[in-house]
Amino acid sequence: MITRSKEDYTRFLAAAFLLSAAVLVTFQFYLTREPARIIADLAADEARAAEEGQLLYGENCAACHGQNGAGGIGPALNSKPLLTLATDEALFNLTRTGIPGTIMPAWGQSFGGPFTDEQVSQLITFIRRWEPDAPEPVITVVLPDPARGAVIYLETCRICHGENGEGSTIAPALNDLERLEKLDDAWYRQTIARGRPARGMPTWGTVLSPDEISDVIALIAAWREGRNIIAEIPLARYVSNALFAVRQFDREDADFYLQIALGQADDDQRAEIQDIQALVEVNQLFQAEAALISLLPPEEMGRALFESNCAACHAADGSGGVGPNLNNNPYIQSHSDEDLATFILAGRPGTAMTGFEGLIDELDLENLVIVLRAWQE
């Protein structure tokens, strides 16, 4: 009978235990470090995405929204309310699809744009990095101003209601204390906005903005208090209006504006204006046009044209309102005079910026561009 000795596996078991313990310790160490590694990798991926997004923004978006997102032709993107309220998903979708009826086109390839979804995501990543330091918008409250109202009155109401609201044969007096005490501001606001067509009163609400109507109401309120408000209208505007009338072969309007200009002119200018009136009277309109052009420097002519045609949306100083701010504007700075002239004539379809083709001649267009250039750094 053969007897087998009992085998000892203790050392093998000990080795297996030690190896298992080492694996567990290593795994726990790995688990401890993994979150930090993942965070670091995500941060690196985000940094690369933001860098790519910055390039995309500079090449495609800065012209409208400003180099630092402060806005220009398009709205500000570097804005605390926007970045706080808008989710990444909302910004992503708006960028892909664009905003119909505005100047914001679709950028996603699925909607006819040039960007892949990854590129749109990179762009949003870059924009989102503005959020921590994004500025709060500055809200400017513009109070009704009787002086502005006097300017509007002289340009739109005087022809019927008289220079100081004294009335005429075709329209009643407005600057009449008895009438002013009987009718309140709300009545005048509704009447200006809606007109009185049966009595020949146009509907000015389709021409004047609510703020402009408020300025006219402020003028009427000043009359009710017995105050005399002087309208500060530059000579350039009347001369520019006279020039437009001459170019339309409208002798009556030309003489109307020239007569008003006489009241603001100095002695030398008065003599020139009287000579122009004489030319208009004998129908020498081409000579009158040349004399009017020589009466004003180009920038003043352009400024008068801007105030007559553009100030309602962009403000008289180009600081913006309904339309964008034109001072230090990236779009203006990045385009040539010829590009700007083409844009002014054609406008931007689908927006409030209508084209001026047929309304502004070549010389006026050049003068208008001079003014836009003067507002850039």
Backbone hydrogen bonds in HBPLUS format (Angstrom, degrees):
<---DONOR---> <-ACCEPTOR-->    atom                        ^
c    i                          cat <-CA-CA->   ^        H-A-AA   ^      H-
h    n   atom  resd res      DA  || num        DHA   H-A  angle D-A-AA Bond
n    s   type  num  typ     dist DA aas  dist angle  dist       angle   num
A0012-PHE N   A0009-TYR O   3.05 MM   3  5.27 120.7  2.42  99.6 115.0     1
A0013-LEU N   A0009-TYR O   2.87 MM   4  6.18 160.1  1.91 159.5 165.7     2
A0014-ALA N   A0010-THR O   2.84 MM   4  6.09 157.2  1.90 150.8 157.6     3
A0015-ALA N   A0011-ARG O   2.97 MM   4  6.10 154.3  2.04 136.9 143.7     4
A0016-ALA N   A0012-PHE O   2.89 MM   4  6.15 160.2  1.93 148.0 153.5     5
A0017-PHE N   A0013-LEU O   2.86 MM   4  6.08 156.6  1.91 147.9 154.6     6
A0018-LEU N   A0014-ALA O   2.92 MM   4  6.15 160.2  1.96 147.9 153.2     7
A0019-LEU N   A0015-ALA O   2.89 MM   4  6.14 158.4  1.94 149.6 155.7     8
A0020-SER N   A0016-ALA O   2.88 MM   4  6.07 160.4  1.92 148.6 154.1     9
A0021-ALA N   A0017-PHE O   2.86 MM   4  6.07 158.0  1.91 149.0 155.5    10
A0022-ALA N   A0018-LEU O   2.88 MM   4  6.11 152.7  1.95 144.0 151.8    11
A0023-VAL N   A0019-LEU O   2.89 MM   4  6.19 156.4  1.95 149.5 155.7    12
A0024-LEU N   A0020-SER O   2.91 MM   4  6.17 162.3  1.94 151.0 155.7    13
A0025-VAL N   A0021-ALA O   2.85 MM   4  6.08 161.6  1.88 151.0 156.1    14
A0026-THR N   A0022-ALA O   2.83 MM   4  6.01 160.9  1.87 147.5 153.4    15
A0027-PHE N   A0023-VAL O   2.83 MM   4  6.00 158.7  1.87 150.2 156.5    16
A0028-GLN N   A0024-LEU O   2.86 MM   4  6.05 158.8  1.91 148.5 154.3    17
A0029-PHE N   A0025-VAL O   2.88 MM   4  6.10 154.6  1.94 146.3 153.7    18
A0030-TYR N   A0026-THR O   2.85 MM   4  6.12 151.0  1.93 144.8 153.3    19
A0031-LEU N   A0027-PHE O   2.75 MM   4  6.08 158.9  1.80 150.7 156.6    20
A0032-THR N   A0028-GLN O   2.89 MM   4  6.10 146.0  2.01 142.2 151.7    21
A0033-ARG N   A0029-PHE O   3.10 MM   4  6.38 149.3  2.20 143.7 150.7    22
A0034-GLU N   A0030-TYR O   2.81 MM   4  5.87 135.7  2.01 149.3 162.3    23
A0037-ARG N   A0033-ARG O   3.08 MM   4  6.36 154.7  2.14 151.4 159.4    24
A0038-ILE N   A0034-GLU O   2.80 MM   4  6.07 161.6  1.84 160.9 165.9    25
A0039-ILE N   A0035-PRO O   2.87 MM   4  6.07 163.4  1.90 149.5 154.2    26
A0040-ALA N   A0036-ALA O   2.89 MM   4  6.06 157.1  1.94 144.4 151.0    27
A0041-ASP N   A0037-ARG O   2.85 MM   4  6.09 156.5  1.90 148.9 155.5    28
A0042-LEU N   A0038-ILE O   2.84 MM   4  6.07 161.5  1.87 153.0 158.3    29
A0043-ALA N   A0039-ILE O   2.87 MM   4  6.06 156.2  1.93 147.4 154.2    30
A0044-ALA N   A0040-ALA O   2.93 MM   4  6.15 151.5  2.01 143.1 151.0    31
A0045-ASP N   A0041-ASP O   2.88 MM   4  6.15 158.6  1.92 149.9 155.8    32
A0046-GLU N   A0042-LEU O   2.84 MM   4  6.05 158.4  1.88 148.5 154.8    33
A0047-ALA N   A0043-ALA O   2.89 MM   4  6.06 154.2  1.95 143.6 150.7    34
A0048-ARG N   A0044-ALA O   2.99 MM   4  6.26 157.4  2.05 147.7 153.3    35
A0049-ALA N   A0045-ASP O   2.90 MM   4  6.16 156.7  1.95 147.7 154.7    36
A0050-ALA N   A0046-GLU O   2.80 MM   4  6.02 159.1  1.85 151.0 156.7    37
A0051-GLU N   A0047-ALA O   2.94 MM   4  6.13 150.6  2.03 142.9 150.9    38
A0052-GLU N   A0048-ARG O   3.01 MM   4  6.29 159.0  2.06 148.5 153.5    39
A0053-GLY N   A0049-ALA O   2.79 MM   4  6.00 156.2  1.85 147.6 155.5    40
A0054-GLN N   A0050-ALA O   2.83 MM   4  6.01 145.6  1.95 143.2 151.7    41
A0055-LEU N   A0051-GLU O   3.29 MM   4  6.59 153.6  2.36 142.3 147.8    42
A0056-LEU N   A0052-GLU O   3.04 MM   4  6.39 160.9  2.08 150.7 156.0    43
A0057-TYR N   A0053-GLY O   2.83 MM   4  6.02 158.9  1.87 149.8 155.9    44
A0058-GLY N   A0054-GLN O   2.95 MM   4  6.12 168.2  1.96 150.0 153.0    45
A0059-GLU N   A0055-LEU O   3.10 MM   4  6.25 153.3  2.18 147.4 154.0    46
A0060-ASN N   A0056-LEU O   2.97 MM   4  5.95 141.4  2.12 146.1 155.9    47
A0061-CYS N   A0057-TYR O   2.76 MM   4  4.81 155.5  1.82 134.8 142.0    48
A0062-ALA N   A0057-TYR O   3.01 MM   5  6.04 146.3  2.13 158.0 154.4    49
A0064-CYS N   A0061-CYS O   3.13 MM   3  5.86 141.8  2.28 118.6 126.7    50
A0065-HIS N   A0061-CYS O   2.95 MM   4  6.00 178.1  1.95 163.1 163.3    51
A0066-GLY N   A0062-ALA O   2.81 MM   4  4.54 134.8  2.01 130.9 130.2    52
A0074-GLY N   A0064-CYS O   2.80 MM  10  4.87 169.6  1.81 122.5 123.7    53
A0071-GLY N   A0065-HIS O   2.71 MM   6  4.13 150.4  1.80 135.1 126.7    54
A0069-GLY N   A0066-GLY O   3.06 MM   3  4.80 166.8  2.08 104.7 106.6    55
A0077-LEU N   A0069-GLY O   2.87 MM   8  4.94 138.1  2.04 130.1 143.5    56
A0078-ASN N   A0069-GLY O   2.83 MM   9  4.72 174.4  1.83 131.9 130.5    57
A0072-GLY N   A0074-GLY O   2.87 MM   2  5.17 171.1  1.88 157.4 158.1    58
A0083-LEU N   A0079-SER O   2.99 MM   4  6.15 178.4  1.99 166.6 166.7    59
A0080-LYS N   A0135-PRO O   3.04 MM  55  5.56 170.3  2.05 143.0 141.3    60
A0084-THR N   A0080-LYS O   2.91 MM   4  5.84 141.2  2.06 148.0 158.1    61
A0085-LEU N   A0081-PRO O   3.01 MM   4  5.99 160.1  2.05 147.6 152.1    62
A0086-ALA N   A0082-LEU O   2.85 MM   4  5.69 162.9  1.88 154.1 159.6    63
A0091-LEU N   A0087-THR O   3.04 MM   4  6.38 165.8  2.06 154.5 157.6    64
A0092-PHE N   A0088-ASP O   2.82 MM   4  5.93 155.5  1.88 147.3 155.1    65
A0093-ASN N   A0089-GLU O   2.92 MM   4  6.12 163.8  1.95 149.2 152.8    66
A0094-LEU N   A0090-ALA O   2.97 MM   4  6.15 166.6  1.99 153.4 157.0    67
A0095-THR N   A0091-LEU O   3.01 MM   4  6.08 153.9  2.08 143.5 150.5    68
A0096-ARG N   A0092-PHE O   3.01 MM   4  6.24 158.0  2.06 148.4 154.6    69
A0097-THR N   A0093-ASN O   2.93 MM   4  6.06 170.2  1.94 156.9 159.1    70
A0098-GLY N   A0094-LEU O   2.81 MM   4  5.28 142.0  1.95 135.9 144.9    71
A0107-TRP N   A0095-THR O   3.01 MM  12  5.84 153.4  2.09 154.5 160.5    72
A0108-GLY N   A0096-ARG O   3.03 MM  12  3.96 160.6  2.07 112.5 114.1    73
A0099-ILE N   A0104-MET O   3.11 MM   5  5.42 162.4  2.14 133.8 137.4    74
A0102-THR N   A0099-ILE O   3.19 MM   3  5.88 141.4  2.35 144.6 145.4    75
A0115-PHE N   A0107-TRP O   2.76 MM   8  5.62 157.0  1.82 172.6 178.1    76
A0111-PHE N   A0108-GLY O   2.93 MM   3  5.43 153.7  2.00 112.8 121.2    77
A0113-GLY N   A0108-GLY O   2.77 MM   5  4.63 154.8  1.84 136.1 127.9    78
A0109-GLN N   A0115-PHE O   2.76 MM   6  5.42 141.1  1.91 169.7 157.5    79
A0112-GLY N   A0109-GLN O   3.18 MM   3  4.97 166.3  2.20 107.9 106.7    80
A0120-VAL N   A0116-THR O   3.00 MM   4  6.37 155.3  2.06 150.9 157.9    81
A0121-SER N   A0117-ASP O   2.95 MM   4  6.19 157.7  2.00 147.2 153.2    82
A0122-GLN N   A0118-GLU O   2.90 MM   4  6.22 150.7  1.99 145.3 153.7    83
A0123-LEU N   A0119-GLN O   2.92 MM   4  6.18 154.2  1.99 146.8 153.6    84
A0124-ILE N   A0120-VAL O   2.99 MM   4  6.30 158.7  2.03 152.0 157.2    85
A0125-THR N   A0121-SER O   2.93 MM   4  6.15 153.6  2.00 146.6 154.2    86
A0126-PHE N   A0122-GLN O   3.05 MM   4  6.36 154.0  2.12 146.8 152.8    87
A0127-ILE N   A0123-LEU O   3.00 MM   4  6.32 164.6  2.02 152.6 156.5    88
A0128-ARG N   A0124-ILE O   2.82 MM   4  5.93 157.9  1.87 151.4 157.5    89
A0129-ARG N   A0126-PHE O   3.16 MM   3  5.43 139.9  2.33 102.6 113.3    90
A0130-TRP N   A0127-ILE O   3.05 MM   3  5.75 164.4  2.07 118.5 123.5    91
A0131-GLU N   A0128-ARG O   3.06 MM   3  5.58 157.9  2.11 115.5 121.8    92
A0134-ALA N   A0131-GLU O   3.16 MM   3  4.93 165.9  2.19 104.7 109.0    93
A0149-GLY N   A0145-ASP O   2.94 MM   4  6.23 156.2  2.00 147.7 155.6    94
A0150-ALA N   A0146-PRO O   2.80 MM   4  6.02 138.5  1.97 138.8 148.8    95
A0151-VAL N   A0147-ALA O   3.26 MM   4  6.61 148.2  2.37 141.1 148.2    96
A0151-VAL N   A0148-ARG O   3.11 MM   3  5.18 120.5  2.48  96.7 111.1    97
A0152-ILE N   A0148-ARG O   3.05 MM   4  6.42 162.9  2.08 154.8 158.8    98
A0153-TYR N   A0149-GLY O   2.81 MM   4  5.96 157.9  1.86 146.7 153.7    99
A0154-LEU N   A0150-ALA O   2.98 MM   4  6.14 161.8  2.01 144.7 148.9   100
A0155-GLU N   A0151-VAL O   3.18 MM   4  6.39 144.9  2.31 143.2 152.3   101
A0155-GLU N   A0152-ILE O   3.17 MM   3  5.22 124.3  2.50  95.1 109.2   102
A0156-THR N   A0152-ILE O   2.92 MM   4  6.01 136.8  2.11 149.9 161.4   103
A0157-CYS N   A0153-TYR O   2.73 MM   4  4.84 152.9  1.80 135.0 143.6   104
A0158-ARG N   A0153-TYR O   2.97 MM   5  6.07 140.3  2.13 158.5 156.0   105
A0160-CYS N   A0157-CYS O   3.12 MM   3  5.87 145.6  2.25 118.5 126.3   106
A0161-HIS N   A0157-CYS O   2.90 MM   4  5.91 176.1  1.90 165.4 164.1   107
A0162-GLY N   A0158-ARG O   2.83 MM   4  4.62 137.7  2.01 136.4 132.8   108
A0167-GLY N   A0161-HIS O   2.71 MM   6  4.20 152.5  1.78 138.0 128.8   109
A0165-GLY N   A0162-GLY O   3.26 MM   3  4.94 171.5  2.27 103.6 104.4   110
A0174-LEU N   A0165-GLY O   2.83 MM   9  4.87 138.0  2.00 126.7 140.3   111
A0175-ASN N   A0165-GLY O   2.83 MM  10  4.65 164.8  1.85 124.1 128.3   112
A0168-SER N   A0171-ALA O   2.93 MM   3  5.34 171.3  1.94 160.6 158.5   113
A0180-LEU N   A0176-ASP O   2.82 MM   4  5.99 160.9  1.85 159.8 166.4   114
A0181-GLU N   A0177-LEU O   2.91 MM   4  6.04 151.8  1.99 150.8 156.6   115
A0182-LYS N   A0178-GLU O   3.27 MM   4  6.38 138.6  2.45 134.7 144.8   116
A0182-LYS N   A0179-ARG O   3.19 MM   3  5.15 127.4  2.49  93.3 107.0   117
A0183-LEU N   A0179-ARG O   3.07 MM   4  6.25 148.5  2.17 151.3 158.4   118
A0188-TYR N   A0184-ASP O   3.27 MM   4  6.67 160.2  2.31 150.0 155.0   119
A0189-ARG N   A0185-ASP O   2.83 MM   4  6.07 157.7  1.88 153.9 160.6   120
A0190-GLN N   A0186-ALA O   3.07 MM   4  6.25 168.3  2.08 150.3 152.4   121
A0191-THR N   A0187-TRP O   2.93 MM   4  6.07 157.9  1.98 148.1 155.0   122
A0192-ILE N   A0188-TYR O   2.87 MM   4  5.99 161.8  1.90 151.3 155.4   123
A0193-ALA N   A0189-ARG O   2.95 MM   4  6.08 167.0  1.96 151.1 155.4   124
A0194-ARG N   A0190-GLN O   2.81 MM   4  5.78 165.9  1.83 149.6 154.1   125
A0195-GLY N   A0191-THR O   2.66 MM   4  4.99 138.3  1.83 129.8 141.2   126
A0204-TRP N   A0192-ILE O   3.02 MM  12  5.60 132.1  2.26 169.6 172.5   127
A0205-GLY N   A0193-ALA O   2.96 MM  12  3.80 138.9  2.13 115.3 114.5   128
A0196-ARG N   A0201-MET O   2.96 MM   5  4.63 148.0  2.06 115.1 125.4   129
A0199-ARG N   A0196-ARG O   2.79 MM   3  5.54 151.7  1.87 126.2 135.0   130
A0201-MET N   A0196-ARG O   3.10 MM   5  4.63 157.4  2.16 126.1 119.4   131
A0200-GLY N   A0197-PRO O   3.08 MM   3  4.95 166.9  2.10 105.0 108.0   132
A0207-VAL N   A0204-TRP O   2.90 MM   3  5.06 157.1  1.96 108.3 115.9   133
A0208-LEU N   A0204-TRP O   2.74 MM   4  5.76 172.4  1.74 172.7 173.6   134
A0212-GLU N   A0209-SER O   3.04 MM   3  5.12 117.4  2.44  98.4 113.9   135
A0213-ILE N   A0209-SER O   2.98 MM   4  6.32 156.7  2.03 156.5 163.2   136
A0214-SER N   A0210-PRO O   2.95 MM   4  6.19 150.6  2.04 142.5 151.0   137
A0215-ASP N   A0211-ASP O   3.00 MM   4  6.33 143.4  2.13 141.2 150.8   138
A0216-VAL N   A0212-GLU O   3.08 MM   4  6.46 152.2  2.16 145.8 152.6   139
A0217-ILE N   A0213-ILE O   2.90 MM   4  6.23 155.2  1.97 150.2 157.6   140
A0218-ALA N   A0214-SER O   2.91 MM   4  6.16 146.1  2.03 141.2 150.7   141
A0219-LEU N   A0215-ASP O   3.05 MM   4  6.42 143.7  2.18 140.9 150.3   142
A0219-LEU N   A0216-VAL O   3.10 MM   3  5.02 119.8  2.48  91.7 106.6   143
A0220-ILE N   A0216-VAL O   3.00 MM   4  6.38 158.5  2.04 150.2 155.4   144
A0221-ALA N   A0217-ILE O   2.85 MM   4  6.12 154.4  1.92 148.7 156.1   145
A0222-ALA N   A0218-ALA O   2.98 MM   4  6.18 145.8  2.10 138.4 147.5   146
A0222-ALA N   A0219-LEU O   3.08 MM   3  5.03 117.8  2.49  92.6 108.1   147
A0223-TRP N   A0219-LEU O   2.99 MM   4  6.37 150.7  2.08 149.0 157.0   148
A0224-ARG N   A0220-ILE O   2.97 MM   4  6.29 149.1  2.07 143.6 152.4   149
A0225-GLU N   A0221-ALA O   3.14 MM   4  6.47 135.8  2.35 137.6 148.5   150
A0225-GLU N   A0222-ALA O   3.11 MM   3  5.08 128.8  2.38  93.9 107.3   151
A0227-ARG N   A0222-ALA O   2.92 MM   5  5.28 158.2  1.96 156.1 148.8   152
A0226-GLY N   A0223-TRP O   2.90 MM   3  4.92 157.4  1.95 104.1 110.8   153
A0237-ARG N   A0234-PRO O   3.08 MM   3  5.70 137.0  2.27 112.4 121.5   154
A0239-VAL N   A0235-LEU O   3.03 MM   4  6.33 164.6  2.06 160.6 165.5   155
A0240-SER N   A0236-ALA O   2.82 MM   4  5.91 157.3  1.87 147.6 154.6   156
A0241-ASN N   A0237-ARG O   2.86 MM   4  6.09 155.4  1.92 145.5 152.4   157
A0242-ALA N   A0238-TYR O   2.86 MM   4  6.06 151.4  1.94 143.1 151.3   158
A0243-LEU N   A0239-VAL O   2.85 MM   4  6.11 150.9  1.94 145.4 153.6   159
A0244-PHE N   A0240-SER O   2.95 MM   4  6.28 155.9  2.01 148.2 154.2   160
A0245-ALA N   A0241-ASN O   2.97 MM   4  6.24 159.6  2.02 146.2 151.6   161
A0246-VAL N   A0242-ALA O   2.89 MM   4  6.15 156.5  1.94 149.8 156.1   162
A0247-ARG N   A0243-LEU O   2.98 MM   4  6.25 157.7  2.03 149.2 155.0   163
A0248-GLN N   A0244-PHE O   3.06 MM   4  6.35 127.6  2.35 138.9 153.0   164
A0248-GLN N   A0245-ALA O   3.08 MM   3  5.02 134.8  2.29  94.3 107.3   165
A0250-ASP N   A0245-ALA O   2.84 MM   5  5.04 168.4  1.85 155.4 151.4   166
A0249-PHE N   A0246-VAL O   2.92 MM   3  4.92 158.2  1.97 106.9 111.6   167
A0254-ALA N   A0250-ASP O   3.11 MM   4  6.24 161.2  2.15 149.1 155.1   168
A0255-ASP N   A0251-ARG O   2.96 MM   4  6.13 163.3  1.98 150.7 154.1   169
A0256-PHE N   A0252-GLU O   3.02 MM   4  6.22 147.8  2.12 140.0 149.7   170
A0257-TYR N   A0253-ASP O   2.99 MM   4  6.32 162.8  2.02 160.4 161.1   171
A0258-LEU N   A0254-ALA O   2.99 MM   4  6.17 158.6  2.03 148.8 155.6   172
A0259-GLN N   A0255-ASP O   2.90 MM   4  5.95 152.0  1.98 145.3 151.9   173
A0260-ILE N   A0256-PHE O   3.30 MM   4  6.62 152.0  2.38 142.2 148.8   174
A0261-ALA N   A0257-TYR O   2.92 MM   4  6.17 155.8  1.98 147.0 154.4   175
A0262-LEU N   A0258-LEU O   3.01 MM   4  6.27 140.3  2.17 143.8 153.0   176
A0263-GLY N   A0260-ILE O   3.06 MM   3  5.58 137.7  2.24 109.9 120.0   177
A0264-GLN N   A0261-ALA O   3.01 MM   3  5.41 151.2  2.10 110.5 119.0   178
A0265-ALA N   A0261-ALA O   3.11 MM   4  6.19 125.7  2.42 148.8 163.8   179
A0270-ARG N   A0266-ASP O   2.75 MM   4  5.83 153.0  1.82 155.8 164.5   180
A0271-ALA N   A0267-ASP O   3.14 MM   4  6.37 153.3  2.21 144.9 150.4   181
A0272-GLU N   A0268-ASP O   3.19 MM   4  6.54 157.2  2.24 146.7 152.6   182
A0273-ILE N   A0269-GLN O   2.84 MM   4  6.09 160.7  1.88 153.9 159.3   183
A0274-GLN N   A0270-ARG O   2.93 MM   4  6.10 156.8  1.99 147.2 153.4   184
A0275-ASP N   A0271-ALA O   3.06 MM   4  6.30 149.0  2.16 141.9 150.1   185
A0276-ILE N   A0272-GLU O   2.97 MM   4  6.31 150.9  2.06 145.7 154.0   186
A0277-GLN N   A0273-ILE O   2.83 MM   4  6.15 155.1  1.89 149.8 156.9   187
A0278-ALA N   A0274-GLN O   3.02 MM   4  6.27 150.5  2.11 141.4 148.7   188
A0279-LEU N   A0275-ASP O   3.07 MM   4  6.43 148.9  2.17 142.7 150.8   189
A0280-VAL N   A0276-ILE O   2.90 MM   4  6.24 158.3  1.95 154.8 160.6   190
A0281-GLU N   A0277-GLN O   2.89 MM   4  6.10 154.7  1.96 147.8 154.9   191
A0282-VAL N   A0278-ALA O   3.24 MM   4  6.50 147.6  2.35 142.9 149.3   192
A0284-GLN N   A0279-LEU O   2.77 MM   5  4.94 160.2  1.81 158.0 152.5   193
A0283-ASN N   A0280-VAL O   3.03 MM   3  4.90 159.2  2.07 104.5 108.7   194
A0288-ALA N   A0284-GLN O   3.00 MM   4  6.25 150.8  2.09 144.3 153.6   195
A0289-GLU N   A0285-LEU O   2.84 MM   4  6.01 149.8  1.93 143.3 150.7   196
A0290-ALA N   A0286-PHE O   3.13 MM   4  6.41 162.4  2.16 146.4 149.7   197
A0291-ALA N   A0287-GLN O   3.04 MM   4  6.27 155.5  2.11 145.9 152.6   198
A0292-LEU N   A0288-ALA O   2.94 MM   4  6.16 153.3  2.01 147.8 154.9   199
A0293-ILE N   A0289-GLU O   2.99 MM   4  6.24 159.6  2.04 153.9 159.0   200
A0294-SER N   A0290-ALA O   3.12 MM   4  6.32 155.4  2.18 144.1 150.2   201
A0295-LEU N   A0292-LEU O   3.09 MM   3  5.04 140.4  2.25  95.6 107.3   202
A0301-MET N   A0297-PRO O   3.11 MM   4  6.39 156.3  2.17 154.3 161.8   203
A0302-GLY N   A0298-PRO O   2.82 MM   4  6.11 159.0  1.87 154.5 160.6   204
A0303-ARG N   A0299-GLU O   2.81 MM   4  6.02 152.7  1.88 145.5 153.4   205
A0304-ALA N   A0300-GLU O   2.93 MM   4  6.09 161.0  1.97 146.1 150.9   206
A0305-LEU N   A0301-MET O   2.98 MM   4  6.21 155.4  2.04 145.0 152.2   207
A0306-PHE N   A0302-GLY O   2.81 MM   4  6.03 154.9  1.88 146.4 153.7   208
A0307-GLU N   A0303-ARG O   2.88 MM   4  6.12 164.2  1.91 152.9 156.3   209
A0308-SER N   A0304-ALA O   3.08 MM   4  6.25 145.1  2.20 140.3 149.4   210
A0309-ASN N   A0305-LEU O   3.01 MM   4  6.14 146.1  2.12 147.9 156.6   211
A0310-CYS N   A0306-PHE O   2.66 MM   4  4.98 158.8  1.70 146.0 151.8   212
A0311-ALA N   A0306-PHE O   3.04 MM   5  6.16 136.9  2.23 149.1 149.6   213
A0313-CYS N   A0310-CYS O   3.13 MM   3  5.92 146.5  2.25 121.0 127.8   214
A0314-HIS N   A0310-CYS O   2.98 MM   4  6.01 171.9  1.98 155.8 157.9   215
A0315-ALA N   A0311-ALA O   2.77 MM   4  4.21 140.7  1.92 126.5 125.1   216
A0323-GLY N   A0313-CYS O   2.78 MM  10  4.83 170.6  1.79 123.8 124.3   217
A0320-GLY N   A0314-HIS O   2.78 MM   6  4.09 155.6  1.84 135.4 126.9   218
A0318-GLY N   A0315-ALA O   2.92 MM   3  5.09 162.9  1.95 112.9 116.9   219
A0326-LEU N   A0318-GLY O   2.73 MM   8  5.13 163.8  1.75 162.2 167.3   220
A0321-GLY N   A0323-GLY O   2.84 MM   2  5.13 168.2  1.85 151.6 154.9   221
A0328-ASN N   A0375-TRP O   3.08 MM  47  6.34 153.5  2.15 129.9 138.0   222
A0333-GLN N   A0329-ASN O   2.98 MM   4  6.18 163.1  2.01 157.6 163.1   223
A0334-SER N   A0330-PRO O   2.96 MM   4  6.02 136.8  2.15 142.5 152.5   224
A0335-HIS N   A0332-ILE O   3.42 MM   3  5.49 167.3  2.44 104.6 108.3   225
A0340-LEU N   A0336-SER O   2.99 MM   4  6.32 160.4  2.03 152.7 157.7   226
A0341-ALA N   A0337-ASP O   2.92 MM   4  6.15 160.3  1.96 149.7 155.1   227
A0342-THR N   A0338-GLU O   2.99 MM   4  6.19 160.7  2.03 147.2 152.2   228
A0343-PHE N   A0339-ASP O   2.92 MM   4  6.15 156.9  1.97 148.2 154.9   229
A0344-ILE N   A0340-LEU O   2.90 MM   4  6.14 161.3  1.93 154.6 158.8   230
A0345-LEU N   A0341-ALA O   3.08 MM   4  6.28 160.6  2.11 149.3 154.1   231
A0346-ALA N   A0342-THR O   2.93 MM   4  6.07 158.9  1.97 149.3 155.5   232
A0347-GLY N   A0343-PHE O   2.66 MM   4  5.43 154.2  1.72 150.1 157.0   233
A0356-PHE N   A0344-ILE O   3.10 MM  12  6.19 147.3  2.21 134.2 143.7   234
A0357-GLU N   A0345-LEU O   3.12 MM  12  4.51 128.0  2.40 137.8 124.0   235
A0348-ARG N   A0353-MET O   2.91 MM   5  5.50 167.5  1.92 150.9 153.3   236
A0351-THR N   A0348-ARG O   3.17 MM   3  5.94 139.6  2.34 147.4 150.1   237
A0359-LEU N   A0356-PHE O   2.88 MM   3  5.13 160.8  1.91 128.0 132.3   238
A0365-LEU N   A0361-ASP O   2.95 MM   4  6.13 153.6  2.03 153.0 161.3   239
A0366-GLU N   A0362-GLU O   3.02 MM   4  6.30 154.5  2.08 148.2 154.1   240
A0367-ASN N   A0363-LEU O   3.06 MM   4  6.37 158.0  2.11 150.2 156.0   241
A0368-LEU N   A0364-ASP O   2.89 MM   4  6.12 148.0  1.99 145.7 154.9   242
A0369-VAL N   A0365-LEU O   3.02 MM   4  6.28 157.0  2.08 150.2 155.4   243
A0370-ILE N   A0366-GLU O   3.07 MM   4  6.34 147.5  2.18 142.2 151.2   244
A0371-VAL N   A0367-ASN O   3.23 MM   4  6.57 148.9  2.33 141.4 148.0   245
A0372-LEU N   A0368-LEU O   3.11 MM   4  6.50 159.0  2.16 148.3 153.8   246
A0373-ARG N   A0369-VAL O   2.91 MM   4  6.15 156.0  1.97 151.3 157.5   247
A0374-ALA N   A0370-ILE O   2.99 MM   4  6.22 144.7  2.12 140.8 150.6   248
A0374-ALA N   A0371-VAL O   3.06 MM   3  5.02 118.4  2.46  93.0 108.6   249
A0375-TRP N   A0372-LEU O   3.26 MM   3  5.42 144.3  2.39  99.5 109.1   250
A0376-GLN N   A0373-ARG O   3.12 MM   3  5.44 166.6  2.14 113.7 116.6   251
